[in-house]
């Protein structure tokens, strides 16, 4: 897998819709669909433009804690970023981001008072892809590249997760469920492995926030498993 930062950044840049969340006066999360950010700096900083009278402006000024989300429905990838949202009314910053096309939304132009910016600064995130979720701290994404079992796809995060070679040393490619003492624990086909994994669909859905049925998940899981070393043709 290539650098997770590049993977997430490229996925975000392909999306035309984004979701931003704020906290209202009663402490409930409010989520709103927006166009893609008007400016993006890696996976750290994002800008949106909006109307100064938007209810979200008041909410972010009262409580800057925020969450944003991007997803690709074709590849079933998604990333949630947590951090803070700042209301930006600085003239220089607004002029730097202003585009003439924005005039259809803000009749007063860049100086009319209605045009205002939101700037989100990410602190941490969670990336979902191929039935696996990875948490990371922004700026330290490289530490989030947990190896996955090349038989079942499980994330291997602790020493106990890894299988063992014939001499008892840890095996870096397969988990302890699939590989022990230098051999696979079960003689199964990829299809049988897939059906075993599907028994845990409720756990995957809970962890990732999805709601796949086994029939919906089966083709996605089939494609994912086929990329793993044990099943590659």
Backbone as CSV, one residue per row, in Angstrom:
resi,resn,N_x,N_y,N_z,CA_x,CA_y,CA_z,C_x,C_y,C_z
1,UNK,0.852,-1.199,0.000,0.000,0.000,0.000,0.881,1.239,0.000
2,UNK,0.557,2.167,-0.858,1.353,3.383,-0.874,1.067,4.208,0.370
3,UNK,1.855,5.224,0.559,1.736,6.071,1.735,0.279,6.435,1.988
4,UNK,-0.175,6.226,3.228,-1.588,6.434,3.537,-2.007,7.886,3.359
5,UNK,-1.089,8.822,3.600,-1.408,10.231,3.403,-1.757,10.507,1.949
6,UNK,-0.957,9.994,1.025,-1.217,10.195,-0.400,-2.523,9.527,-0.809
7,UNK,-2.775,8.337,-0.278,-4.003,7.621,-0.609,-5.233,8.421,-0.200
8,UNK,-5.225,8.925,1.035,-6.367,9.688,1.543,-6.511,11.005,0.792
9,UNK,-5.406,11.708,0.589,-5.463,13.002,-0.092,-6.019,12.863,-1.496
10,UNK,-5.571,11.864,-2.233,-6.048,11.673,-3.606,-7.520,11.289,-3.628
11,UNK,-7.946,10.462,-2.669,-9.352,10.095,-2.611,-10.222,11.313,-2.351
12,UNK,-9.790,12.186,-1.424,-10.560,13.389,-1.099,-10.668,14.311,-2.310
13,UNK,-9.576,14.490,-3.029,-9.569,15.426,-4.158,-10.488,14.982,-5.296
14,UNK,-10.859,13.722,-5.336,-11.737,13.226,-6.388,-13.213,13.478,-6.090
15,UNK,-13.533,13.872,-4.856,-14.935,13.968,-4.456,-15.513,15.355,-4.728
16,UNK,-16.767,15.359,-5.147,-17.478,16.612,-5.413,-18.335,17.055,-4.229
17,UNK,-18.514,16.165,-3.280,-19.354,16.454,-2.112,-18.566,16.123,-0.853
18,UNK,-18.748,16.940,0.173,-18.130,16.686,1.470,-19.186,16.888,2.547
19,UNK,-18.890,16.416,3.746,-19.814,16.553,4.873,-19.081,17.192,6.036
20,UNK,-19.703,18.208,6.629,-19.109,18.872,7.787,-20.096,18.793,8.954
21,UNK,-19.566,18.618,10.150,-20.417,18.493,11.332,-20.019,19.519,12.382
22,UNK,-21.032,20.048,13.040,-20.845,21.013,14.121,-21.673,20.544,15.308
23,UNK,-21.583,21.258,16.422,-22.333,20.928,17.627,-23.294,22.073,17.913
24,UNK,-24.588,21.758,18.058,-25.565,22.832,18.280,-25.647,23.203,19.755
25,UNK,-26.528,24.149,20.058,-26.614,24.691,21.414,-27.100,23.665,22.431
26,UNK,-27.716,22.574,21.956,-28.183,21.516,22.860,-27.184,20.365,22.959
27,UNK,-26.035,20.518,22.305,-25.011,19.488,22.381,-25.142,18.371,21.377
28,UNK,-26.051,18.538,20.400,-26.245,17.503,19.391,-25.386,17.781,18.156
29,UNK,-24.864,16.732,17.516,-24.107,16.950,16.282,-25.039,17.329,15.140
30,UNK,-24.630,18.278,14.339,-25.361,18.698,13.134,-24.465,18.433,11.937
31,UNK,-24.960,17.733,10.932,-24.165,17.402,9.755,-24.791,18.018,8.515
32,UNK,-23.951,18.581,7.660,-24.422,19.255,6.460,-23.573,18.830,5.265
33,UNK,-24.231,18.549,4.151,-23.522,18.255,2.907,-23.068,19.570,2.271
34,UNK,-21.831,19.596,1.817,-21.251,20.777,1.181,-20.606,20.363,-0.134
35,UNK,-20.290,21.347,-0.956,-19.463,21.082,-2.111,-18.054,20.733,-1.636
36,UNK,-17.207,20.330,-2.547,-15.821,20.028,-2.185,-15.161,21.271,-1.601
37,UNK,-14.175,21.114,-0.747,-13.470,22.285,-0.214,-12.921,23.153,-1.343
38,UNK,-12.966,24.455,-1.155,-12.454,25.364,-2.174,-10.928,25.397,-2.150
39,UNK,-10.355,24.944,-1.019,-8.898,24.850,-0.909,-8.573,23.717,0.043
40,UNK,-7.552,22.942,-0.315,-7.137,21.807,0.499,-5.620,21.786,0.613
41,UNK,-5.127,21.641,1.819,-3.691,21.538,2.062,-3.415,20.177,2.686
42,UNK,-3.067,19.210,1.835,-2.831,17.849,2.302,-4.072,17.271,2.940
43,UNK,-3.911,16.629,4.092,-5.053,16.140,4.869,-5.156,16.907,6.183
44,UNK,-4.511,18.070,6.214,-4.442,18.866,7.438,-5.434,20.022,7.467
45,UNK,-5.521,20.784,6.369,-6.301,22.018,6.370,-7.239,22.079,5.168
46,UNK,-8.482,22.498,5.422,-9.503,22.567,4.383,-10.291,23.869,4.544
47,UNK,-10.669,24.469,3.418,-11.461,25.702,3.419,-12.763,25.491,2.658
48,UNK,-13.845,26.052,3.196,-15.116,26.153,2.495,-15.575,27.607,2.557
49,UNK,-16.357,28.025,1.586,-16.980,29.349,1.672,-18.460,29.169,1.967
50,UNK,-19.061,30.115,2.661,-20.467,30.027,3.012,-20.993,31.420,3.310
51,UNK,-22.300,31.500,3.564,-22.929,32.780,3.882,-22.716,33.135,5.350
52,UNK,-22.488,34.382,5.614,-22.181,34.823,6.976,-23.332,34.595,7.946
53,UNK,-24.569,34.485,7.441,-25.728,34.270,8.306,-26.054,32.784,8.486
54,UNK,-25.215,31.915,7.948,-25.437,30.479,8.095,-25.472,30.090,9.572
55,UNK,-26.391,29.187,9.928,-26.494,28.744,11.320,-25.201,28.088,11.780
56,UNK,-24.459,27.526,10.850,-23.211,26.846,11.215,-22.138,27.831,11.699
57,UNK,-22.199,29.080,11.208,-21.232,30.091,11.654,-21.353,30.306,13.161
58,UNK,-22.567,30.453,13.633,-22.802,30.645,15.068,-22.357,29.424,15.857
59,UNK,-22.659,28.243,15.336,-22.314,27.020,16.052,-20.800,26.863,16.198
60,UNK,-20.056,27.133,15.117,-18.602,26.983,15.186,-17.967,28.060,16.067
61,UNK,-18.562,29.217,16.105,-18.029,30.251,16.990,-18.261,29.893,18.457
62,UNK,-19.374,29.221,18.730,-19.665,28.801,20.097,-18.858,27.569,20.500
63,UNK,-18.614,26.685,19.536,-17.897,25.443,19.814,-17.125,25.039,18.562
64,UNK,-15.814,25.244,18.533,-15.038,24.981,17.323,-14.766,23.506,17.047
65,UNK,-15.123,22.613,17.968,-14.898,21.195,17.705,-15.726,20.761,16.496
66,UNK,-15.078,20.033,15.584,-15.753,19.700,14.334,-15.267,18.362,13.798
67,UNK,-16.031,17.860,12.861,-15.706,16.612,12.180,-16.093,16.774,10.715
68,UNK,-15.265,16.266,9.807,-15.603,16.298,8.382,-15.457,14.887,7.827
69,UNK,-16.155,14.627,6.718,-16.149,13.272,6.164,-16.189,13.328,4.646
70,UNK,-15.420,12.425,4.051,-15.402,12.265,2.594,-15.542,10.779,2.288
71,UNK,-16.255,10.452,1.197,-16.353,9.039,0.844,-16.433,8.880,-0.667
72,UNK,-15.983,7.720,-1.108,-16.050,7.347,-2.519,-16.966,6.138,-2.624
73,UNK,-18.161,6.344,-3.170,-19.158,5.274,-3.202,-18.770,4.144,-4.137
74,UNK,-17.920,4.413,-5.116,-17.528,3.376,-6.068,-16.498,2.420,-5.488
75,UNK,-15.584,2.948,-4.689,-14.526,2.108,-4.127,-14.777,1.750,-2.663
76,UNK,-15.891,2.239,-2.095,-16.218,2.004,-0.685,-15.084,2.448,0.241
77,UNK,-14.519,3.601,-0.063,-13.514,4.214,0.792,-14.138,5.401,1.520
78,UNK,-13.677,5.667,2.697,-14.147,6.836,3.421,-13.115,7.291,4.427
79,UNK,-13.124,8.569,4.738,-12.222,9.070,5.772,-12.950,10.106,6.613
80,UNK,-12.857,9.946,7.915,-13.385,10.908,8.874,-12.198,11.627,9.496
81,UNK,-12.293,12.945,9.556,-11.252,13.752,10.177,-11.860,14.556,11.321
82,UNK,-11.204,14.537,12.463,-11.649,15.303,13.631,-10.670,16.437,13.890
83,UNK,-11.201,17.581,14.309,-10.343,18.726,14.588,-11.158,19.934,14.983
84,UNK,-10.741,21.100,14.534,-11.431,22.347,14.872,-11.763,23.132,13.612
85,UNK,-12.879,23.844,13.665,-13.321,24.678,12.551,-13.290,26.142,12.989
86,UNK,-12.627,26.953,12.197,-12.481,28.377,12.499,-13.253,29.200,11.478
87,UNK,-13.967,30.199,11.944,-14.645,31.141,11.054,-13.644,32.215,10.651
88,UNK,-13.398,32.348,9.345,-12.370,33.260,8.841,-13.026,34.428,8.115
89,UNK,-12.843,35.636,8.653,-13.389,36.838,8.023,-12.272,37.821,7.683
90,UNK,-11.057,37.318,7.605,-9.894,38.144,7.300,-9.913,38.552,5.824
91,UNK,-9.867,39.845,5.502,-9.969,40.302,4.107,-8.913,39.708,3.190
92,UNK,-7.685,39.624,3.645,-6.617,39.107,2.793,-6.835,37.628,2.452
93,UNK,-7.231,36.864,3.447,-7.479,35.436,3.212,-8.654,35.248,2.270
94,UNK,-9.704,36.049,2.464,-10.875,35.933,1.594,-10.537,36.307,0.156
95,UNK,-9.744,37.340,-0.026,-9.371,37.757,-1.380,-8.493,36.715,-2.067
96,UNK,-7.672,36.043,-1.285,-6.801,35.016,-1.849,-7.595,33.809,-2.358
97,UNK,-8.747,33.552,-1.755,-9.549,32.389,-2.127,-10.685,32.751,-3.078
98,UNK,-11.094,34.006,-3.090,-12.227,34.452,-3.910,-12.032,34.125,-5.386
99,UNK,-13.117,33.675,-6.017,-13.160,33.461,-7.462,-14.367,34.202,-8.021
100,UNK,-14.248,34.687,-9.222,-15.342,35.460,-9.812,-16.626,34.651,-9.885
101,UNK,-16.510,33.340,-10.027,-17.702,32.493,-10.101,-18.528,32.547,-8.822
102,UNK,-17.920,32.952,-7.711,-18.638,33.000,-6.445,-19.705,34.095,-6.435
103,UNK,-19.659,35.006,-7.399,-20.592,36.144,-7.420,-22.045,35.694,-7.494
104,UNK,-22.289,34.506,-8.035,-23.675,34.028,-8.122,-24.234,33.706,-6.742
105,UNK,-23.356,33.475,-5.763,-23.782,33.179,-4.395,-23.733,34.405,-3.499
106,UNK,-22.828,35.342,-3.807,-22.599,36.497,-2.940,-22.645,37.761,-3.791
107,UNK,-23.816,38.391,-3.853,-23.997,39.544,-4.732,-23.113,40.725,-4.335
108,UNK,-22.753,40.791,-3.071,-21.898,41.889,-2.632,-20.433,41.664,-2.916
109,UNK,-20.115,40.520,-3.497,-18.727,40.231,-3.818,-17.899,39.903,-2.596
110,UNK,-16.595,39.908,-2.770,-15.693,39.517,-1.703,-15.761,40.465,-0.506
111,UNK,-16.129,41.723,-0.728,-16.182,42.710,0.349,-17.604,43.037,0.791
112,UNK,-18.582,42.272,0.307,-19.973,42.609,0.584,-20.483,42.246,1.957
113,UNK,-19.730,41.454,2.695,-20.152,41.109,4.049,-20.795,39.744,4.176
114,UNK,-21.322,39.209,3.064,-22.003,37.916,3.146,-21.026,36.759,2.929
115,UNK,-19.939,37.023,2.225,-18.942,36.006,1.908,-18.020,35.780,3.102
116,UNK,-17.976,34.535,3.579,-17.147,34.214,4.736,-16.583,32.809,4.558
117,UNK,-15.502,32.524,5.222,-14.824,31.240,5.061,-14.862,30.405,6.334
118,UNK,-14.826,29.099,6.134,-14.631,28.155,7.215,-13.303,27.453,6.972
119,UNK,-12.467,27.386,8.000,-11.174,26.712,7.872,-11.091,25.593,8.907
120,UNK,-10.977,24.380,8.419,-10.890,23.206,9.288,-9.448,22.747,9.401
121,UNK,-9.009,22.503,10.628,-7.668,21.978,10.880,-7.804,20.609,11.517
122,UNK,-7.325,19.581,10.827,-7.484,18.203,11.291,-6.438,17.842,12.334
123,UNK,-6.861,17.045,13.304,-5.962,16.554,14.352,-5.792,15.036,14.281
124,UNK,-6.848,14.346,13.960,-6.791,12.888,13.868,-7.840,12.421,12.874
125,UNK,-7.771,11.154,12.523,-8.722,10.649,11.548,-8.863,9.147,11.605
126,UNK,-9.798,8.674,10.798,-10.006,7.227,10.651,-10.336,6.956,9.187
127,UNK,-9.543,6.093,8.579,-9.668,5.780,7.147,-10.217,4.375,6.985
128,UNK,-11.246,4.231,6.135,-11.870,2.935,5.904,-11.691,2.521,4.456
129,UNK,-11.223,1.289,4.249,-11.068,0.752,2.904,-10.960,-0.762,2.984
130,UNK,-11.633,-1.446,2.066,-11.516,-2.905,1.971,-11.769,-3.616,3.300
131,UNK,-12.856,-3.221,3.960,-13.276,-3.856,5.205,-12.287,-3.673,6.350
132,UNK,-11.404,-2.697,6.240,-10.458,-2.410,7.307,-10.505,-0.920,7.648
133,UNK,-10.453,-0.620,8.926,-10.409,0.765,9.383,-9.064,1.028,10.050
134,UNK,-8.495,2.190,9.774,-7.204,2.556,10.318,-7.293,3.929,10.959
135,UNK,-6.979,4.010,12.243,-6.943,5.297,12.933,-5.551,5.896,12.804
136,UNK,-5.466,7.222,12.756,-4.167,7.869,12.620,-4.215,9.261,13.224
137,UNK,-3.047,9.740,13.585,-2.874,11.121,14.020,-2.349,11.896,12.832
138,UNK,-2.975,13.008,12.498,-2.557,13.796,11.334,-1.135,14.298,11.560
139,UNK,-0.304,14.082,10.575,1.112,14.408,10.696,1.945,13.201,11.048
140,UNK,1.265,12.108,11.479,1.979,10.874,11.825,1.277,9.694,11.164
141,UNK,0.763,9.943,9.943,-0.008,8.918,9.257,0.794,7.666,8.971
142,UNK,2.112,7.812,8.844,2.915,6.650,8.502,2.874,5.580,9.582
143,UNK,2.564,5.986,10.827,2.497,5.005,11.910,1.201,4.213,11.860
144,UNK,0.290,4.606,10.957,-1.012,3.934,10.893,-1.028,2.774,9.925
145,UNK,0.072,2.507,9.264,0.100,1.460,8.266,0.282,0.083,8.895
146,UNK,-0.689,-0.351,9.676,-0.631,-1.676,10.263,-0.630,-2.718,9.153
147,UNK,0.233,-3.738,9.258,0.189,-4.793,8.250,-1.111,-5.565,8.358
148,UNK,-1.558,-6.141,7.259,-2.760,-6.959,7.275,-2.390,-8.386,6.899
149,UNK,-3.105,-9.314,7.467,-2.873,-10.725,7.175,-3.110,-10.985,5.704
150,UNK,-2.167,-11.634,5.061,-2.251,-11.897,3.631,-3.069,-13.152,3.320
151,UNK,-3.871,-13.569,4.308,-4.795,-14.675,4.103,-6.234,-14.250,4.344
152,UNK,-6.482,-13.581,5.509,-7.855,-13.193,5.851,-8.090,-11.692,5.803
153,UNK,-6.995,-10.892,5.810,-7.135,-9.442,5.741,-7.205,-8.751,7.079
154,UNK,-7.025,-9.467,8.174,-7.108,-8.860,9.507,-5.946,-7.905,9.742
155,UNK,-6.231,-6.758,10.398,-5.159,-5.865,10.826,-4.346,-6.533,11.926
156,UNK,-3.021,-6.464,11.808,-2.152,-7.054,12.826,-1.450,-5.916,13.557
157,UNK,-1.915,-5.629,14.765,-1.457,-4.450,15.500,-0.535,-4.799,16.669
158,UNK,-0.695,-5.977,17.233,0.114,-6.358,18.391,0.914,-7.613,18.066
159,UNK,1.910,-7.908,18.896,2.751,-9.082,18.668,1.923,-10.366,18.671
160,UNK,0.867,-10.389,19.485,0.031,-11.580,19.581,-0.787,-11.821,18.314
161,UNK,-0.962,-10.792,17.488,-1.757,-10.935,16.267,-1.025,-11.725,15.180
162,UNK,0.305,-11.741,15.228,1.083,-12.355,14.155,1.163,-13.874,14.311
163,UNK,1.181,-14.556,13.151,1.391,-15.990,13.158,2.841,-16.311,13.476
164,UNK,3.178,-17.593,13.464,4.538,-17.999,13.810,5.131,-18.891,12.734
165,UNK,6.439,-18.768,12.561,7.176,-19.634,11.651,7.475,-20.971,12.333
166,UNK,8.090,-21.884,11.583,8.382,-23.219,12.116,9.309,-23.159,13.323
167,UNK,10.175,-22.135,13.363,11.109,-22.011,14.494,10.544,-21.184,15.639
168,UNK,9.269,-20.811,15.537,8.617,-20.071,16.605,8.711,-18.568,16.507
169,UNK,9.456,-18.059,15.534,9.568,-16.614,15.363,8.303,-16.056,14.711
170,UNK,8.011,-14.772,14.940,6.812,-14.184,14.342,6.883,-14.181,12.821
171,UNK,5.731,-14.421,12.194,5.626,-14.336,10.747,4.982,-13.000,10.397
172,UNK,5.625,-12.231,9.543,5.160,-10.876,9.261,4.046,-10.772,8.247
173,UNK,3.624,-11.907,7.661,2.625,-11.853,6.593,1.261,-12.400,6.987
174,UNK,1.218,-13.297,7.955,-0.044,-13.961,8.275,-0.352,-13.866,9.777
175,UNK,-1.627,-13.798,10.097,-2.052,-13.688,11.491,-2.037,-15.060,12.173
176,UNK,-2.189,-15.023,13.514,-2.111,-16.278,14.271,-3.327,-17.167,14.043
177,UNK,-4.431,-16.605,13.562,-5.596,-17.424,13.255,-5.354,-18.269,11.996
178,UNK,-4.573,-17.719,11.066,-4.375,-18.374,9.771,-3.079,-19.170,9.665
179,UNK,-2.081,-18.827,10.500,-0.754,-19.404,10.285,-0.047,-19.642,11.611
180,UNK,0.340,-20.886,11.882,1.047,-21.222,13.110,2.095,-22.299,12.828
181,UNK,3.257,-22.133,13.439,4.334,-23.116,13.325,4.715,-23.411,11.874
182,UNK,4.682,-22.354,11.046,5.147,-22.490,9.674,4.153,-23.078,8.700
183,UNK,2.892,-23.166,9.087,1.887,-23.750,8.180,0.532,-23.084,8.404
184,UNK,-0.298,-23.117,7.366,-1.649,-22.581,7.499,-2.456,-23.477,8.430
185,UNK,-3.283,-22.857,9.247,-4.060,-23.616,10.222,-5.226,-24.358,9.589
186,UNK,-5.692,-23.877,8.426,-6.812,-24.529,7.750,-6.554,-24.577,6.251
187,UNK,-6.879,-25.729,5.658,-6.766,-25.889,4.209,-8.097,-25.471,3.598
188,UNK,-8.175,-24.200,3.195,-9.434,-23.656,2.694,-9.215,-22.965,1.356
189,UNK,-10.276,-22.793,0.620,-10.241,-22.007,-0.606,-10.512,-20.546,-0.276
190,UNK,-10.285,-19.667,-1.230,-10.573,-18.254,-0.995,-12.062,-18.050,-0.739
191,UNK,-12.912,-18.796,-1.435,-14.357,-18.662,-1.247,-14.755,-19.090,0.158
192,UNK,-14.116,-20.135,0.674,-14.414,-20.574,2.038,-13.932,-19.547,3.057
193,UNK,-12.772,-18.948,2.791,-12.287,-17.888,3.664,-13.252,-16.703,3.657
194,UNK,-13.760,-16.374,2.480,-14.685,-15.260,2.350,-15.947,-15.508,3.185
195,UNK,-16.495,-16.729,3.119,-17.697,-17.035,3.875,-17.437,-17.019,5.371
196,UNK,-16.234,-17.419,5.782,-15.871,-17.336,7.194,-15.839,-15.876,7.645
197,UNK,-15.218,-15.017,6.831,-15.152,-13.595,7.172,-16.535,-12.970,7.249
198,UNK,-17.435,-13.406,6.400,-18.773,-12.819,6.373,-19.571,-13.128,7.635
199,UNK,-19.129,-14.113,8.405,-19.801,-14.396,9.679,-19.637,-13.232,10.654
200,UNK,-18.620,-12.391,10.389,-18.323,-11.271,11.287,-18.783,-9.931,10.694
201,UNK,-19.751,-9.984,9.791,-20.214,-8.772,9.110,-20.772,-7.760,10.107
202,UNK,-21.431,-8.216,11.163,-21.981,-7.277,12.154,-20.863,-6.517,12.856
203,UNK,-19.768,-7.205,13.155,-18.623,-6.547,13.789,-18.017,-5.515,12.855
204,UNK,-17.838,-5.870,11.574,-17.283,-4.930,10.594,-18.179,-3.705,10.444
205,UNK,-19.489,-3.951,10.355,-20.421,-2.831,10.196,-20.355,-1.888,11.390
206,UNK,-20.268,-2.450,12.588,-20.205,-1.617,13.791,-18.927,-0.800,13.819
207,UNK,-17.813,-1.416,13.419,-16.524,-0.744,13.488,-16.381,0.338,12.437
208,UNK,-16.971,0.118,11.266,-16.772,1.035,10.143,-17.931,1.983,9.906
209,UNK,-19.066,1.749,10.565,-20.210,2.622,10.362,-21.021,2.277,9.137
210,UNK,-20.747,1.131,8.513,-21.523,0.700,7.356,-22.692,-0.161,7.794
211,UNK,-23.508,-0.544,6.828,-24.656,-1.394,7.119,-24.837,-2.412,6.005
212,UNK,-23.724,-3.054,5.616,-23.766,-4.022,4.532,-24.502,-5.290,4.952
213,UNK,-25.259,-5.855,4.039,-25.758,-7.212,4.209,-24.683,-8.157,3.684
214,UNK,-24.738,-9.445,4.040,-23.753,-10.387,3.489,-23.720,-10.394,1.963
215,UNK,-24.875,-10.279,1.325,-24.904,-10.282,-0.143,-24.254,-9.029,-0.724
216,UNK,-24.412,-7.884,-0.043,-23.770,-6.654,-0.506,-22.259,-6.712,-0.296
217,UNK,-21.854,-7.322,0.809,-20.431,-7.350,1.152,-19.649,-8.391,0.364
218,UNK,-20.320,-9.450,-0.076,-19.622,-10.581,-0.696,-18.757,-10.176,-1.895
219,UNK,-19.270,-9.431,-2.901,-18.405,-9.075,-4.042,-17.254,-8.152,-3.662
220,UNK,-17.480,-7.271,-2.676,-16.412,-6.373,-2.231,-15.316,-7.182,-1.549
221,UNK,-15.721,-8.108,-0.683,-14.753,-8.940,0.025,-14.007,-9.844,-0.945
222,UNK,-14.702,-10.357,-1.939,-14.057,-11.209,-2.945,-12.944,-10.452,-3.662
223,UNK,-13.234,-9.218,-4.050,-12.229,-8.408,-4.740,-11.042,-8.119,-3.823
224,UNK,-11.316,-7.840,-2.546,-10.253,-7.542,-1.595,-9.360,-8.755,-1.345
225,UNK,-9.968,-9.906,-1.066,-9.172,-11.096,-0.783,-8.290,-11.492,-1.961
226,UNK,-8.784,-11.262,-3.161,-8.019,-11.647,-4.347,-6.727,-10.856,-4.496
227,UNK,-6.584,-9.757,-3.735,-5.344,-8.972,-3.794,-4.307,-9.457,-2.785
228,UNK,-4.697,-10.369,-1.880,-3.789,-10.836,-0.839,-2.886,-11.958,-1.349
229,UNK,-1.700,-12.069,-0.756,-0.667,-12.977,-1.244,-1.149,-14.416,-1.354
230,UNK,-1.901,-14.907,-0.378,-2.300,-16.299,-0.389,-3.207,-16.644,-1.562
231,UNK,-3.955,-15.628,-2.024,-4.989,-15.899,-3.028,-4.672,-15.324,-4.398
232,UNK,-3.600,-14.604,-4.513,-3.240,-14.038,-5.819,-2.981,-15.148,-6.817
233,UNK,-3.492,-14.973,-8.018,-3.260,-15.954,-9.090,-1.984,-15.641,-9.844
